[in-house]
């Protein structure tokens, strides 16, 4: 629901109704309410993304191969959901704002982890540390933007074009 209609567009009554669980059960499992559910959803979505990062790392030895594999993984996930699921992190980060809430802090931490993970993969494939760090940040930004475009266009083209483009950009 958070991916389909946004965090603020999803009410607790709808969450409880869609889940089929009693209201008391919801609060038993999520005593801090919707924000706690958002944090749990973000943790799960981050785990899914980490799986894509790990697959890309296992499937390639070169910078271009890693980037193609990574963008292909995100594209395939979007296609499998018929473009209904994008990147939960994008929506939550936008809606949580830059405040000091637990949700906005968790979003910032996810983005930092993604940048470091990508930079590490690029370094292990021969890219100098400074270039890998700036590329990691740019790649995360591009991935997020491409996922938004893919959902809007109902096409994975924007993501699938990124892998080869990144390889060219990084001179590999």
C-alpha positions in Angstrom: 0.0 0.0 0.0 2.8 2.4 0.8 4.3 1.7 -2.7 0.9 2.0 -4.5 -0.5 5.1 -2.8 2.3 6.5 -0.6 2.9 6.6 3.1 0.7 9.6 3.8 -2.0 8.3 1.4 -2.3 5.1 3.3 -4.4 5.2 6.4 -4.3 2.8 9.4 -8.0 1.8 8.8 -7.1 0.7 5.2 -4.0 -1.2 6.4 -6.0 -3.1 9.0 -8.8 -3.8 6.5 -6.4 -5.0 3.8 -4.4 -7.1 6.2 -7.5 -8.8 7.6 -6.1 -8.7 11.1 -8.0 -7.3 14.1 -7.0 -3.8 15.1 -5.7 -5.1 18.4 -3.4 -7.5 16.6 -2.0 -4.6 14.5 -1.1 -2.6 17.6 0.2 -5.7 19.4 2.7 -6.2 16.6 3.2 -2.5 15.8 2.8 -0.6 19.1 4.2 2.6 17.6 1.6 2.3 14.8 2.0 3.3 11.2 5.6 4.7 11.6 6.7 1.3 13.0 5.0 -0.5 10.1 6.8 1.9 7.7 10.1 1.1 9.3 9.4 -2.7 9.0 8.4 -2.2 5.4 11.6 -0.2 4.7 13.7 -2.9 6.4 12.1 -5.6 4.1 12.5 -3.4 1.0 16.1 -2.7 1.9 16.7 -6.5 2.3 15.3 -7.0 -1.2 17.6 -4.3 -2.6 20.6 -5.8 -0.8 19.8 -9.2 -2.5 20.0 -7.4 -5.9 23.3 -5.8 -4.9 24.7 -9.2 -3.9 23.5 -10.9 -7.0 25.2 -8.3 -9.2 28.4 -8.7 -7.2 28.3 -12.5 -7.7 27.4 -12.3 -11.4 30.2 -10.0 -12.5 33.9 -9.3 -12.3 34.0 -6.0 -14.2 32.6 -2.5 -13.5 30.4 -2.6 -16.6 29.2 -6.1 -15.8 28.3 -5.2 -12.3 26.4 -2.1 -13.3 24.5 -4.0 -16.1 23.6 -6.8 -13.7 22.5 -4.3 -11.0 20.3 -2.3 -13.3 18.9 -5.4 -14.9 18.0 -6.8 -11.4 16.0 -3.6 -10.6 14.4 -3.6 -14.0 13.3 -7.2 -13.7 11.8 -6.6 -10.3 9.8 -3.7 -11.6 8.6 -5.8 -14.6 7.6 -8.7 -12.3 5.3 -6.4 -10.3 3.8 -5.0 -13.5 5.3 -1.6 -12.5 3.2 -1.4 -9.4 6.2 -1.7 -7.1 9.1 0.7 -7.5 11.5 1.6 -4.8 9.7 2.0 -1.4 12.7 4.0 -0.2 12.1 6.7 -2.8 8.5 7.3 -1.7 9.3 7.0 2.1 12.3 9.4 1.8 10.2 11.9 -0.1 7.3 11.7 2.3 9.3 11.4 5.5 11.2 14.6 4.6 14.4 15.6 6.1 13.2 15.7 9.7 14.5 13.8 12.6 11.8 11.1 12.7 12.9 7.5 13.0 11.5 7.0 9.4 13.6 9.8 7.9 16.7 8.6 9.8 16.2 5.1 8.5 15.8 6.4 4.9 19.1 8.3 5.2 20.8 5.2 6.6 19.5 3.1 3.7 20.8 5.5 1.1 24.2 5.7 2.8 24.4 1.9 2.9 23.5 1.7 -0.8 26.1 4.2 -1.8 28.8 2.5 0.3 27.8 -1.0 -1.0 28.0 0.2 -4.7 31.3 2.1 -4.1 32.7 -1.1 -2.5 31.7 -3.2 -5.4 33.2 -0.7 -7.8 36.5 -0.5 -5.8 36.8 -4.3 -5.8 36.5 -4.2 -9.6 39.4 -1.8 -10.0 37.9 1.7 -9.7 40.0 4.1 -7.6 38.4 4.8 -4.2 37.6 8.5 -4.7 36.0 7.8 -8.1 34.1 4.8 -6.7 32.7 6.9 -3.8 31.4 9.7 -6.1 30.1 7.1 -8.6 28.3 5.2 -5.9 26.4 8.4 -5.0 25.6 9.2 -8.6 24.5 5.7 -9.3 22.1 5.6 -6.4 20.6 8.9 -7.5 20.3 7.7 -11.1 18.7 4.3 -10.0 16.1 6.1 -8.0 15.2 8.5 -10.8 15.1 5.7 -13.3 12.7 3.7 -11.2 10.3 6.7 -10.9 10.5 7.1 -14.7 10.0 3.4 -15.3 6.8 3.4 -13.2 5.5 6.4 -15.0 6.2 5.0 -18.4 5.4 1.4 -17.5 8.6 0.4 -19.2 12.0 -0.7 -17.8 13.9 1.1 -20.6 15.2 3.9 -18.3 16.8 1.3 -16.0 18.1 -0.9 -18.7 19.9 2.0 -20.4 21.7 2.9 -17.2 24.1 -0.1 -17.0 25.9 0.5 -20.3 25.8 4.2 -19.8 27.5 4.0 -16.4 30.2 1.7 -17.8 30.9 4.2 -20.5 30.8 7.1 -18.0 33.3 5.4 -15.8 35.7 4.8 -18.7 35.5 1.0 -18.5 
